[in-house]
């Protein structure tokens, strides 16, 4: 729904705001808000925040992506998100030009992380440490973009490339063209202190436009999944001078619709939705705040409602009532529908899991009732939509929704489920040794989907849990699949690389023969983590692949432990990347269709930057679960005992010295001071002081080796002793 199109800013600067509302088959509602600001390099800015422009000018990066996430995306129940999901906590990625020397990267990375930490009120300063930072040497792309397959030396000394590259025009792994740095902080807590500074970067903040939907913070942070993503893209010339800057802010929410009888109930009291059914929703009740028109500064303001697969299929074939489903309001309206395609052939999958005629007929009746309910709801939204000046009075806020006349569409299925399911867990027990297992399985119904029979592209298949074989035709067309695994392991989890094994469908496989690209950076204690960047070629039709490795646990110094020592230490989530395959083996893409004012268009003709980005072919990126590894905690009572003993010894020492220096002699000594007794008393006091200093000084030298070395160096400098020999390495 096009809210407004304002030309109040200069043509060289652009600000687009858009929101996509998607009903999920689990009964949840996905809300994707996207803000895009772009401007050429200049002294003064009207739209782009100057802080972002100064950051791009001060740190010579090419790309930066920061994500702050709460919760985990459930692919088996929700399908694929509009934008790739992120792991829990904080994640920071940055790409630098290869012309930048390797020695300058730590300084630039530190400046970037500290700047973003202050800008978004997050603990990103911990990511500047070298023991948490890794360099990603392999990326997914097309060989034509780099002029062919790169040699082994371009990956690094520890990289090995297979001679055979991906097919021409196909998407596959390749050595990274840029210097890509990565760091993650899994235990970072996301709260409103991170969202408020981000919204201050927008021209209208959260007082108007799409951002006004985020006014009610309890609804935002009461979501089952919340992810805020900040991306900065800097265009530079050959000399590195900044030409233009593009800022994108995306917020992904997965919400539970509130109960109908209590629309204002807080998120904590919202009941879990009924699975395998679409829930009725209204924007104001869902987020606790209505849409306050469009931001006057925005050049584009869009609101899209993604249709469920049933309704999208009927609208595509033009059944009765489908043309009125997206009934245009008084001046402009729009909607969006998605189809999963490969090489342009539609293959959406959306129908009931049962093939019985009675349930199919009942499903069709429910779809027709849903169409009628959605049509009436759009008509109501048309009456509630804020009107431009001069077109009559109207409410100040827009509230849209979607209602089902009868509860649940029984044909609710996960139509966009990833082709692979990723899980990870640890093995073993105790504080000395353990194992790490990464499991890749083909998800049921994850292959190329088929639209309902009414759409004329094949039969449907309902989603389900577990793993299943790909169909014979899909496996034959897809061939072998290349999967890349990027894993960072902290230095205190000491992985034994010689124990790394690969198992395919329960049978051991030759890992060296399956590797297409490899980049391994060994860990160094308190200096850098272990980096595993492996691209493995799995045979066609494989149901499951398991990577397993053994590790031992290091002993940490007492001051290296966090306050919650018995919680364990986090291992960042593993990133699994692969190219989704279409029916002909080419990379699949999302083709979006949209309607406005009765017109139907594709993503290429859509003015929405988000739809154009979603329609581009890109690899599928899945994150595994984060691991919590318990280490052997020290006896924290011993430091307490040492502190008590040290404090006692120091108290005795200080008290004895002060007593010897400040105690005045008695009257009898004053009488004897007239003779030789006074001198004897003074010598006795001096002897006491010397004895106390020598005793406690010797004790300190005996305990502290560093103090011994300092004393020996001082004596050697004075020429009293010979200089100690230099230690041999």
LINUR-V469891 format. One record per backbone hydrogen bond with DSSP energy under -1.0 kcal/mol. NH is the residue of the N-H (numbers start at 1). CO is the residue of the C=O. If there is no record, write none. Layout:
<<NH:CO> <NH:CO>>
This chain:
<<3:301> <6:298> <13:10> <14:38> <16:36> <17:300> <18:34> <19:302> <20:32> <21:304> <22:30> <24:28> <27:24> <29:255> <30:22> <31:253> <32:20> <33:251> <34:18> <35:249> <36:16> <37:247> <38:14> <39:245> <41:243> <53:49> <54:50> <55:51> <56:52> <57:53> <58:54> <59:55> <61:59> <62:95> <63:95> <64:232> <65:93> <66:230> <67:91> <68:228> <69:89> <70:226> <78:74> <79:75> <80:416> <89:69> <90:185> <91:67> <92:183> <93:65> <94:181> <95:63> <96:179> <100:97> <104:101> <108:104> <109:105> <110:106> <111:107> <112:108> <113:109> <114:110> <115:111> <116:112> <117:113> <118:114> <119:115> <120:116> <122:117> <124:122> <126:123> <127:124> <128:125> <132:129> <134:182> <136:180> <139:174> <141:172> <145:142> <146:143> <148:143> <155:152> <156:152> <159:156> <160:518> <162:516> <170:167> <172:141> <174:139> <176:137> <179:96> <181:94> <182:134> <183:92> <185:90> <188:185> <194:191> <196:192> <199:195> <200:196> <201:198> <202:199> <207:204> <209:292> <212:209> <213:210> <214:211> <215:212> <217:215> <220:216> <221:217> <224:254> <226:70> <227:252> <228:68> <229:250> <230:66> <231:248> <232:64> <233:246> <234:62> <235:244> <237:241> <240:237> <243:235> <244:235> <245:39> <246:233> <247:37> <248:231> <249:35> <250:229> <251:33> <252:227> <253:31> <254:225> <255:29> <265:262> <269:266> <270:267> <277:25> <281:402> <283:400> <286:282> <287:283> <288:284> <291:398> <293:291> <298:295> <299:15> <300:15> <301:4> <302:17> <304:19> <306:21> <307:336> <312:308> <313:309> <314:310> <315:311> <316:312> <317:313> <319:314> <322:319> <325:322> <335:595> <336:305> <337:593> <339:591> <341:589> <342:345> <345:342> <347:340> <360:356> <361:357> <362:358> <363:359> <364:360> <365:361> <366:362> <367:363> <368:364> <369:365> <370:366> <371:367> <372:368> <373:369> <374:370> <375:371> <376:372> <377:373> <378:374> <379:375> <380:376> <381:377> <382:378> <383:379> <384:380> <385:381> <391:388> <398:291> <402:281> <412:409> <415:413> <421:441> <423:439> <425:437> <427:435> <434:551> <435:427> <436:549> <437:425> <438:547> <439:423> <440:545> <441:421> <442:543> <446:443> <455:452> <468:442> <475:471> <476:472> <477:473> <478:474> <479:475> <481:538> <483:536> <484:577> <485:534> <486:575> <487:532> <489:530> <493:490> <494:552> <496:550> <499:496> <500:497> <501:548> <503:546> <504:507> <505:544> <507:504> <509:502> <514:510> <515:511> <516:535> <517:535> <519:533> <521:531> <524:528> <527:524> <528:524> <530:489> <531:521> <532:487> <533:519> <534:485> <535:517> <536:483> <537:514> <538:481> <542:539> <545:440> <546:503> <547:438> <548:501> <549:436> <551:434> <552:494> <553:432> <554:492> <560:557> <565:563> <567:564> <569:629> <571:627> <575:486> <576:622> <577:484> <578:620> <582:586> <585:582> <588:580> <589:341> <591:339> <593:337> <594:601> <595:335> <596:599> <599:596> <601:594> <612:608> <613:609> <614:610> <615:611> <620:578> <622:576> <624:574> <627:571> <629:569> <636:634> <638:635> <641:637> <642:638> <643:639> <644:640> <645:641> <646:642> <647:643> <648:644> <649:645> <650:646> <651:647> <652:648> <653:649> <654:650> <655:651> <656:652> <657:653> <658:654> <659:655> <660:656> <661:657> <662:658> <663:659> <670:666> <671:667> <672:668> <673:669> <675:672> <678:672> <680:676> <681:677> <682:678> <683:679> <684:680> <685:681> <686:682> <687:683> <688:684> <689:685> <690:686> <691:687> <692:688> <693:689> <694:690> <695:691> <696:692> <697:693> <698:694> <699:695> <700:696> <701:697> <702:698> <703:699> <704:700> <708:704> <709:705> <710:706> <711:707> <712:708> <713:709> <714:710> <715:711> <716:712> <717:713> <718:714> <720:715>>
